[in-house]
C-alpha cells in the first residue's frame, strides 16, 4: 500500500533514536562502523539506484511535503524510494535544518548503505581510464574530480594516501550523485603499491606535474589503458608518485599562473586523455 505522505507524523525531538543515528553519521568513525552515510538534496537522491535496496531511510521535512502539490515530480521520487523498501521519517523543518550541512536545506535526505570498497586488484580488465588522487585533501576538489571522471566516462577513481574522506558531506555534495555511477576506491596501501598493481594490469601511469612533463596536448599523452595521478593541492606529486610514474605530463599554460587548481588540472587532463584514441 502506498504511503500517504501528507499524513506522516512529524518528529520534533532531537532525542528520537533515528535522529540521533543520522546525526552520528557526521562523525567519520560512527559512519564507518555503521556502513552508512547521509546525503541530502533532490538531485543527489534522484541519482541513487534505489532498486538495489541500498536506501535505508528517507528523511523529509514538513516544508518538503507541503510543497508536493507545487512539484508533482516529488511524488514520483518518493514513490520510487518507497518501493525500494526504505523507512520514511518525517521531521520538522527545525530538525531537518540541524541534520543538513547546507544554509538552505531542500528538505529531503537519505541514509544510504555504503557500496563495498573494492581493491584495485578487483578492477576489471575493461577498466581503461582511471583517475588517481594522491593526498588531495580539499573535499570540494575530491568531489569535483569524481564528478568530472564520471562525466568523461572514466572507469574508476582511486583515492590514495590521506585524501579527503569520500563520504565527507562536502565531497558528497560536490559529486552530485556521481558516486553512484562510477567505482570510487579508497586505497591506503601507498601510492607505490597502488601503481605497481595498476602496471601489472597493463595500465600506463601518468603523473600530473606543473612543469617539465610531456605536453598534455601531444600524442605522447596517450595509452590504450591509462591512469592519471593528481597530487596534493600545495605540494603536488610525492617523490614516490614521481618515481613510479611511467611519464610526467604537464598542461601548457601561456599565462603567469604557476599551477592550476587540482580539480581543474584533473579535468583538463581527463578531457585530453578521453579525446585521444589509441
WOPE-V351406 format. One record per backbone hydrogen bond with DSSP energy under -1.0 kcal/mol. NH is the residue of the N-H (numbers start at 1). CO is the residue of the C=O. If there is no record, write none. Layout:
nh=(NH	NH)
co=(CO	CO)
This chain:
nh=(5	7	8	11	16	20	21	22	23	24	26	27	31	32	33	34	35	36	37	39	41	45	46	48	50	52	53	56	57	58	59	60	61	62	65	66	68	71	74	75	76	77	78	79	80	81	82	83	85	86	87	89	91	92	96	97	98	99	100	109	110	111	112	113	114	118	122	123	127	128	130	131	132	133	134	135	142	143	144	145	146	147	148	149	150	151	152	153	154	155	157	158	159	160	164	168	172	173	174	175	178	180	181	182	185	187	194	195	196	197	198	199	200	201	202	203	204	206	207	208	209	214	216	218	221	222	226	227	228	229	230	232	236	242	243	244	245	246	247	249	250	265	266	267	268	269	270	271	272	273	274	275	276)
co=(3	4	5	90	13	16	17	18	19	20	23	24	27	28	29	30	31	31	112	110	108	41	42	45	48	49	50	111	111	87	109	89	107	91	61	62	65	68	71	72	72	73	74	75	76	77	78	79	82	81	56	58	60	11	92	93	94	95	96	59	39	57	37	54	35	116	119	120	124	126	226	156	228	158	230	160	138	139	140	141	142	143	144	145	146	147	148	150	149	129	183	131	185	133	136	165	168	169	170	171	175	177	178	178	157	159	190	191	192	193	194	195	196	198	199	198	225	227	247	229	249	248	250	215	218	220	128	204	130	206	132	236	232	238	239	240	241	205	205	207	214	261	262	263	264	265	266	267	268	269	270	271	273)
